[in-house]
């Protein structure tokens, strides 16, 4: 549903006041060395380091593994997980909550549950904060939290530990600039993704477009007008309250969910720039269009590495990451666009028993494929989303080696 209008709230001033609160933390608590050792033990992998040292290629028996040269945990994710671990150490007896998954990885989120970090329950599609009490500690995940959630927690007197990725915060600053200039923020993203929900809460007027097709529809409406009722039926859940496409698309700015495909975000930005240029002319462009680079470096690096990997001769591709991980899904798209048989799994436990795999096809439901690894010599491409630890990648590769070894014996 559209976020409520926040005309009465100065979101920038609220964040500034929150930054000065003695109950708000955006850095660690001085337990960095201990946490780094714990995370290395739990998430790092000797096998993955060996493959890196071998130019990202390793052959065992009749299996050659080719790793993407950029994959797995990004800096923002590693920082968020480390801060969550530090929070538990710093508040050993306090009740600790997290407003959403810390990252989109089931094993990491389960590890936090094992550490007695509680997750806010969702009831009828809404988060239920009624069980959070004064003095409780609440972690905001790497994707961030809406400004309304922050205000609620602040009003409750909670200690807030904000692990929001700085790249996400950069997008928030961008939509704040749009709002200051009375521009509508057009956000390339998934309207119900927690990062986009958080970003839109800092915007004034906003519209979320999922892909280039939706952007083209909006661009055509800007130039030629159209059926307002049809427009609102298409974007009613993806815009600010009271949004009027006939009045709110004359002055626009472009931002994005940081995990979207870089190339598509760039295309959408150029599309709207050309659209505004055509409608208002070059002299008025700066009055009607704002654009800032809000593409995450880590997302871009993993996508670029995937494009390089799929240029090699691969028999199949394995993509590891949470099923609700947007950046992982986009890595899967790249393999599918090259017609490479591709399997998206959220953990190595999806492989087996025997030569079978439970995986999620793009835009499909979980499915089981038997005999997914073919006979004879094979080359397998492997990558993982920015929320996937190296240990999960190691376990996946180990399963592949084991299955092929058993097939060779038979």
SVG drawing of the C-alpha trace seen along z (x, -y; Angstrom):
<svg xmlns="http://www.w3.org/2000/svg" viewBox="-10 -27 57 76">
<polyline fill="none" stroke="black" stroke-width="0.4" points="0.0,0.0 1.2,-3.6 3.0,-5.1 1.1,-7.8 2.0,-11.4 4.6,-12.7 4.2,-16.4 4.2,-17.2 7.4,-15.4 10.9,-16.8 12.6,-13.4 16.0,-15.0 15.6,-16.8 14.4,-13.7 17.4,-11.7 19.7,-14.5 18.2,-14.4 18.4,-10.6 22.1,-10.8 22.6,-12.9 20.7,-10.5 22.6,-8.5 20.4,-5.6 21.2,-5.5 24.3,-3.6 25.7,-3.4 29.2,-2.1 30.4,1.0 30.8,1.3 34.5,2.1 34.3,5.8 35.5,5.8 38.4,8.2 36.4,10.8 33.6,10.6 35.9,10.8 37.4,14.0 33.9,15.5 32.7,14.6 35.9,16.0 35.3,19.3 31.6,19.4 31.6,18.0 35.0,18.1 36.2,21.1 39.6,22.6 38.4,24.2 37.1,20.9 40.4,19.2 42.2,22.1 40.0,21.5 40.7,17.8 44.4,18.5 44.0,20.8 42.7,18.0 39.1,18.8 39.2,22.3 39.5,25.7 39.3,29.1 38.8,32.3 38.1,35.5 35.9,34.7 34.5,31.5 35.8,28.0 34.5,25.3 34.7,21.7 34.0,19.0 32.9,15.5 35.7,13.2 33.4,11.1 30.8,12.9 29.4,13.4 29.5,11.1 29.9,7.4 31.3,4.9 27.9,3.6 26.6,7.0 29.7,8.0 29.4,4.8 25.8,5.4 26.3,8.9 29.3,7.9 27.4,5.1 24.6,7.5 27.1,9.9 28.7,7.0 25.2,5.9 24.6,9.3 28.0,9.1 27.5,5.6 24.0,6.2 24.3,9.8 21.2,9.8 18.9,7.3 16.1,8.3 17.2,7.7 15.0,7.4 15.6,7.0 13.0,5.3 13.6,7.6 16.1,10.2 19.5,8.8 20.4,9.9 18.7,12.2 20.5,15.4 18.7,18.1 21.8,19.5 22.9,16.1 19.4,15.2 19.1,18.5 22.5,17.9 21.1,14.6 18.0,16.5 20.4,19.0 21.9,15.9 18.5,15.0 17.9,12.1 14.1,11.9 12.5,11.0 9.6,8.6 6.5,10.7 4.4,9.8 0.7,10.0 -1.7,9.5 1.1,8.0 2.1,5.5 4.9,5.6 3.7,5.9 5.9,3.7 3.5,4.1 5.8,6.6 8.8,4.3 9.3,2.6 11.0,-0.5 14.7,0.3 14.7,3.1 17.5,3.1 16.4,3.0 18.6,3.7 17.8,2.1 19.0,4.4 21.3,3.7 18.4,2.7 17.4,0.0 14.0,-0.7 11.3,-3.2 11.5,-6.6 8.1,-5.8 9.6,-2.6 12.5,-4.6 10.3,-7.2 8.1,-4.6 11.1,-2.9 12.6,-6.2 9.3,-7.2 9.2,-3.8 12.6,-4.7 14.4,-1.8 18.1,-1.5 18.5,-1.5 21.5,0.1 21.4,-1.0 23.3,1.4 21.9,-0.3 24.3,0.0 25.9,-3.4 24.9,-2.8 21.3,-2.6 21.7,-5.8 23.1,-7.5 19.9,-6.8 17.9,-8.2 19.9,-11.4 19.1,-11.5 15.4,-11.3 15.6,-13.9 17.2,-16.2 14.3,-15.4 11.8,-16.3 13.6,-19.6 13.3,-20.6 9.6,-19.4 10.5,-16.6 8.8,-13.3 11.2,-10.4 10.9,-7.7 12.5,-4.7 13.7,-1.7 12.9,1.2 10.3,3.6 7.7,1.5 7.3,4.0 11.0,4.8 12.1,3.6 14.8,1.4 12.4,-0.4 9.8,-0.8 12.5,-2.5 13.7,-4.7 10.2,-5.8 9.5,-6.8 12.2,-9.5 10.7,-10.7 8.0,-13.3 6.0,-12.2 7.3,-9.0 6.6,-6.3 8.2,-2.9 8.9,-1.2 9.9,2.4 11.6,2.6 12.1,0.9 8.7,1.9 7.0,0.0 9.4,-2.9 8.4,-3.1 4.7,-3.2 5.4,-6.1 7.5,-7.9 4.8,-7.6 2.3,-9.0 4.6,-12.0 4.7,-12.8 1.3,-11.9 -1.0,-11.6 -3.4,-8.7 -6.0,-6.9 -5.4,-8.1 -7.6,-5.3 -5.5,-2.7 -2.3,-4.3 -3.4,-4.2 -4.6,-0.6 -1.1,0.3 0.8,-1.7 -1.7,-2.2 0.4,-0.1 3.7,-1.7 3.2,-5.4 2.8,-8.0 -0.6,-8.7 -2.6,-11.1 -0.3,-10.6 -1.6,-12.3 0.2,-11.3 -1.2,-14.3 0.4,-16.7 3.3,-14.9 5.4,-13.8 6.4,-17.2 9.3,-17.4 11.1,-14.1 14.3,-12.6 15.6,-9.1 16.8,-6.8 17.0,-3.0 16.9,0.0 20.6,0.6 20.4,4.3 18.7,3.9 20.5,4.6 22.9,1.8 22.3,1.7 18.6,1.5 18.8,-1.3 21.0,-3.3 18.6,-2.7 15.7,-3.9 17.6,-7.0 18.5,-7.9 14.9,-7.1 13.4,-9.7 16.1,-12.2 15.3,-12.0 11.6,-12.1 11.9,-15.3 14.2,-16.8 11.7,-16.1 8.8,-17.5 10.4,-20.7 13.5,-21.3 17.2,-21.4 17.1,-24.8 14.4,-23.6 15.9,-20.2 17.6,-21.0 14.4,-22.5 12.5,-19.3 14.9,-16.4 17.4,-15.4 19.7,-12.3 22.4,-11.1 24.4,-7.9 22.9,-5.6 24.1,-2.2 25.9,-0.2 29.5,0.6 29.3,4.1 26.2,5.0 27.8,3.6 31.0,5.6 29.1,8.9 27.1,8.3 30.1,7.4 31.9,10.5 28.8,12.6 28.8,11.2 32.5,12.2 31.8,15.7 28.9,16.4 31.2,15.6 33.2,18.7 32.1,22.2 29.9,23.5 27.7,26.6 25.6,25.2 25.4,22.4 24.8,22.5 23.7,19.3 23.6,19.3 21.6,16.8 18.3,16.2 15.2,16.7 14.1,13.2 17.5,11.7 17.0,9.2 20.7,9.0 20.9,12.9 17.9,13.1 19.5,10.6 22.6,12.8 20.3,15.7 18.8,13.5 22.2,13.0 22.8,16.7 19.3,17.3 19.7,14.6 22.7,16.5 20.6,19.8 22.9,21.5 21.1,24.1 20.9,22.4 20.0,23.4 19.3,20.9 19.5,22.4 19.5,20.8 21.9,23.2 23.8,26.5 21.1,28.4 19.0,28.1 21.4,30.6 20.7,34.3 20.1,37.0 21.7,38.4 21.9,36.5 18.9,34.2 18.5,30.5 15.7,28.4 15.9,25.0 13.9,21.9 13.5,21.1 13.3,17.4 9.8,16.1 8.8,19.7 8.1,21.8 10.6,24.3 11.0,27.3 13.0,30.5 15.2,31.6 16.6,35.2 19.9,36.0 20.8,32.3 24.5,33.0 25.2,34.7 27.6,37.7 31.1,37.1 33.4,34.1 31.5,30.9 32.3,27.2 30.2,25.6 30.0,21.8 29.4,20.7 28.5,17.4 26.6,16.1 24.7,13.1 26.0,10.3 24.4,11.9 25.9,15.4 28.9,16.4 31.9,18.3 31.1,21.3 27.8,21.8 29.6,21.7 32.2,24.2 29.4,26.6 27.7,26.3 30.9,27.1 31.7,30.0 28.3,31.5 28.9,31.2 32.3,32.9 30.8,35.7 27.9,36.4 30.3,36.6 32.7,38.8 29.9,41.2 28.7,41.2 32.2,42.0 32.4,45.0 29.0,46.4"/>
</svg>
